[in-house]
Amino acid sequence: MSSPPIAPTTAGTSTRPYLIRALHDWCTDNGFTPYIAVFVDAQVRVPMEHVKNNEIVLNVGFEATSALKLGNEVIEFKARFGGSSREIVVPIDHVIAIYARENGQGMAFPMPTDNPPAAAPAGAAAARPPRLTLTDAAAGKGDAEPPPLLPPEPPTGGRPSLKRIK
């Protein structure tokens, strides 16, 4: 008696790095500034003084970064924070959104599943879902400092914002 045929694996690799690269290209081609929102834990190398609620928003435009590598496993680049060059390393599964600063268009991704909020760096606040709002406080050209993450507030019909929906 023969055993049933084994079904091929259909999962494949994650689509997240491909979608991030595609949206980064779209932003660049249209003259927009690509920003990524990142869930921060011990695996992420970013300036911790800019992390709020276990998250950081980074400008990943070519003008704000050097040696940008949008890989399948990590995003790596160098950027200036407060005049000092810093090496940034973000695992792809920690990118929770990529969007255009100018109009908020982009895509949100699920939080990393293998990193509960308890795995956050010491001294960081408890994680909560972000409300990414684009503000005029966004960093100027050539600077990778992110706009602040604002607390939830009712929509006012003003500038567009990216809202993560589970």
N, C-alpha and C positions, 0 to 999 in steps of 0.2 A: 504494500500500500504506500503510495507516495504522499508526501506532506504537501499542503497547499502552497502555492507560490508566495514568495515574500514580496510584499509591496515595496516599491522604491520609496526612499525618503523624499518627501516633497517639501520639507521645511526650507532647505537651502540656507544661504547666508542671510544675515539681517539686511533689510532694505534701508535701514536708517542712514548708514554712511553715504549711500547713493543719493538718497533724498536730500541730505544735507548739502552734498556737493552740487546737486542740481539747483537747489534754491540759492546757494551762494553764487553760482554762475548767473542765475536769473537776476539777482540783486545787482551784481556787477555789470551785467549787460545793459540794465536799465538805469544805471547811474544811482542806484540806491545803496545804502549802507547796511551790510548784513550784520545782524546781532544774533548771538546765541545766548540762551538762558541755560545755565548749568546747575545741576544738583551737586553740591559740594560735600564730599566726605574725604576720608584719608587717602583715597586713590587719585584725587584731583590735585594738581599743583597750580595754584593761583594765589594772588596776594590775599591772604586771609583777612587783612584789615578792610577789604572791600566786600566781604561776604556778609550777607544779611539773610537770616532765616534759612541757613544752609543753601543759599543760592547766590549766584553772581551772574550778571549780564555782561557779556564781552563783545566789543566791536571786533569783528573778524574781517573787516575790509582790508584790502591790500595796502591802503594808505596808513592804516593804524598798526599793521603787523609787519614783521620781517620773517623770512624763512617759514612761511605758512605752509603746513602740510595737512591736508584733509584726508587722512588715511582711513582704512577700514576698521582699525582698532582704536586709534587715538587721533585727536587733533592736537598738533604741536605748533607753536610759534613763539616769537619774542615780541614783547610790546613794552611800551613805556608807561609807567604808573608813577605819577608825581615826579617826573624827570628821571626816574631810574629804570633801566632796562631789566625786564623780568622774563624768565622762561616759563611758558604756560604749557601744561599738559592736561588734556581733558579726555578721558575715555569716552568713546562714541556713545556708549549706553547711558552716560551721564548728561548728554545734551537733551534737555527737555523741550526746547523750542528753537527754531531759527526763523527770523522775520526781518523785514525791511524796516529800518528805523523811521523812514519818512512816511510810510502809510500803514504799517502794522501787518501787512500781508505776509503770510508765512505758514508754518506748520508746527504743531505741538506734538510731542511724543510722550509715551508713558514714563513715569518715574522708574529708575532702575529697581528691579524686583529683589535683587540680592543684597540691597543696601537699605535696611530699615533706618528710620531717623536716629535710632540709638547709636548708629555707627558714625554719626557726625563728629567732626573735630571737637576737642575739648573747648569749652567756652562758647560754642555756637548755640544759638537759640533753637528751640524745638522746630522741626520742619512743619510747614503748612503749605497748602497749595498756593502757587504764586498767582498774582494778578499783575500781569506785565502791562504796564502803561507807558506809552511813549510820551516823553515830556520835552520841554525846551531846555531842560538841564542836561540833555545828551551831550556827550563829550564832543569837542571840536575836532576838525580834521587832524589826523596824525597822532591822536591820543586815544589810547585803548580804554580809558576809564569809562565805565558803563553809566547809563542813567540809573537813578535810584528805582528800586521796586517800591511801589506805593501801596499803602494798605487798601483793602477793598473799599470801594465807595460806589454809590449808585451811578449808572451811566448818565451823562449829561448831554449826549449828542454832540460833543466836541470832537476832539481828535480821535482817530481810530485806535483801538487797543486789541491786543491778542488775549483771549481768554481760554484757558485750558479746560476742556470738558472731558470728564471721565465717562 
